Each structure stands twice: as C-alpha cells, then as structure tokens.
C-alpha cells in the first residue's frame, strides 16, 4: 500500500516541478532577450544565442535538482503525510527556482553594467 502512495506522490510532484521550471524559464528568457540585446549592443545573433545557452543551463540545473530531491519518505502510511511531504518538496523547489531566477536577473544586470562600462565615450569636437 505504501508503494502506491509514493507513486501517487511522484505522479503529482514531477509534473508540478517540470511545469514550474518551464514557466519560470519561459518568463525569464523571453524577457531576458531585451537585456541580451542591450548587453551585446543590438547584435541579435550573439544575443539570442547567449540567451538560449543560459536557458539550456537553467533547464539542466533546475530539472536536475528537481530529480535529485525526488525521494519521498512516508514514515506513516497516510495521505496526510504524503501531502505534507509533497508540499515541503514543492515549496522548497519553488524557493530554489526563485533564487535561480534572481541569480539570473543579477547576471543580466551585471552584464548590462559591464557593457555600459566598456562603451567608449563619444568625443565632442572642440572648435
């Protein structure tokens, strides 16, 4: 009986973790294109390629972490414990995704700042 509850837990957890990862990734990297275009001074090809690489890394890290913490330990064979364990896992994964989102935003803003620092100031001709 315990095995069936664990399988139910996996059937609930995995789609939620994958959908959360997908939603956060699409939101972040759809809006991240603007930052990348600014960082790479409008050079679309390199901006979009870099953004896609960031997105791929984001998926690998987050889906890997979601799978790594997959284990459910039901000490008592009750649905209450299943729901409590799932809420802990999904809540913890959501917090982790939030941290990753803000880390990526930090990288975008840092890249934007570095790009502005590297700009050569236009010289004003003196007559």
C-alpha atoms as one frame of an Amber mdcrd trajectory, in Angstrom:
protein
   0.000   0.000   0.000   2.854   2.418   0.801   4.330   1.969  -2.670   1.112
   3.133  -4.320   1.098   6.332  -2.225   4.705   7.017  -3.148   3.879   6.515
  -6.829   0.932   8.910  -6.449   3.348  11.386  -4.872   5.750  11.065  -7.796
   2.873  11.444 -10.252   1.942  14.719  -8.557   5.429  16.087  -7.878   7.117
  15.521 -11.245   4.592  17.370 -13.441   4.423  20.273 -10.990   8.221  20.573
 -10.799   8.567  20.377 -14.587   5.761  22.874 -15.228   7.164  25.327 -12.671
  10.597  25.070 -14.285   9.136  25.548 -17.753   7.021  28.557 -16.703   9.863
  30.343 -14.893  12.273  29.636 -17.738   9.949  30.909 -20.470   9.157  34.064
 -18.488  12.784  34.773 -17.626  14.309  34.157 -21.024  11.527  35.758 -23.040
  12.170  38.968 -21.130  15.924  38.328 -20.954  16.243  38.864 -24.710  15.934
  42.609 -24.102  18.860  42.544 -21.683  20.953  40.451 -24.029  20.326  42.797
 -26.953  21.411  45.701 -24.776  24.495  43.876 -23.490  25.570  42.863 -26.987
  24.736  46.271 -28.470  21.922  45.070 -30.709  23.840  42.166 -32.270  20.841
  39.851 -32.406  22.595  36.646 -33.388  25.004  36.582 -30.446  22.386  37.961
 -28.032  19.857  35.256 -28.879  22.493  32.507 -28.906  23.761  33.548 -25.464
  20.205  33.774 -24.139  19.490  30.267 -25.458  22.621  28.911 -23.765  21.529
  30.488 -20.468  18.095  28.914 -20.935  19.568  25.466 -21.583  21.748  25.724
 -18.480  18.732  26.880 -16.463  16.765  23.801 -17.554  19.635  21.434 -16.809
  20.279  22.843 -13.340  16.663  23.062 -12.256  15.353  19.823 -13.700  18.435
  18.049 -12.363  17.788  19.481  -8.897  14.084  18.568  -9.092  15.014  14.978
  -9.899  17.746  14.895  -7.270  15.297  15.749  -4.455  12.613  13.391  -5.773
  12.782  10.873  -2.925   9.634  10.715  -0.792   9.868   9.277   2.705   6.481
   8.383   4.105   7.165   7.418   7.702   3.476   6.838   8.298   1.358   5.394
   5.556  -1.202   8.215   5.402  -2.350  10.658   2.782  -1.729  13.469   5.252
   1.975  12.611   5.337   2.017  12.350   1.550   0.503  15.837   1.167   2.815
  17.313   3.817   5.892  15.770   2.191   4.782  16.950  -1.260   4.139  20.479
  -0.014   7.591  20.562   1.563   9.239  19.335  -1.642   7.279  21.608  -3.981
   7.672  24.593  -1.657  11.409  24.028  -1.352  11.743  23.629  -5.100   9.750
  26.837  -5.654  12.093  28.720  -3.324  15.075  27.270  -5.182  13.564  28.364
  -8.528  13.035  31.870  -7.134  16.669  32.040  -6.057  17.775  30.875  -9.512
  15.521  33.464 -11.143  17.037  36.287  -9.117  20.542  34.949  -9.746  19.902
  35.055 -13.492  18.496  38.584 -13.190  21.643  39.537 -11.316  23.724  38.150
 -14.186  21.650  40.100 -16.715  22.041  43.368 -14.802  25.734  42.735 -14.227
  26.238  42.108 -17.917  24.358  45.285 -18.742  26.506  47.285 -16.314  29.722
  45.803 -17.728  28.579  46.595 -21.269  27.979  50.230 -20.286  31.396  50.431
 -18.603  33.079  49.120 -21.762  31.394  51.656 -24.027  33.769  54.219 -25.412
  32.500  57.728 -24.778  31.816  59.770 -27.850  34.282  62.583 -28.298  32.819
  66.008 -28.761  34.817  68.014 -31.307  36.183  71.274 -29.996  36.072  74.192
 -32.455
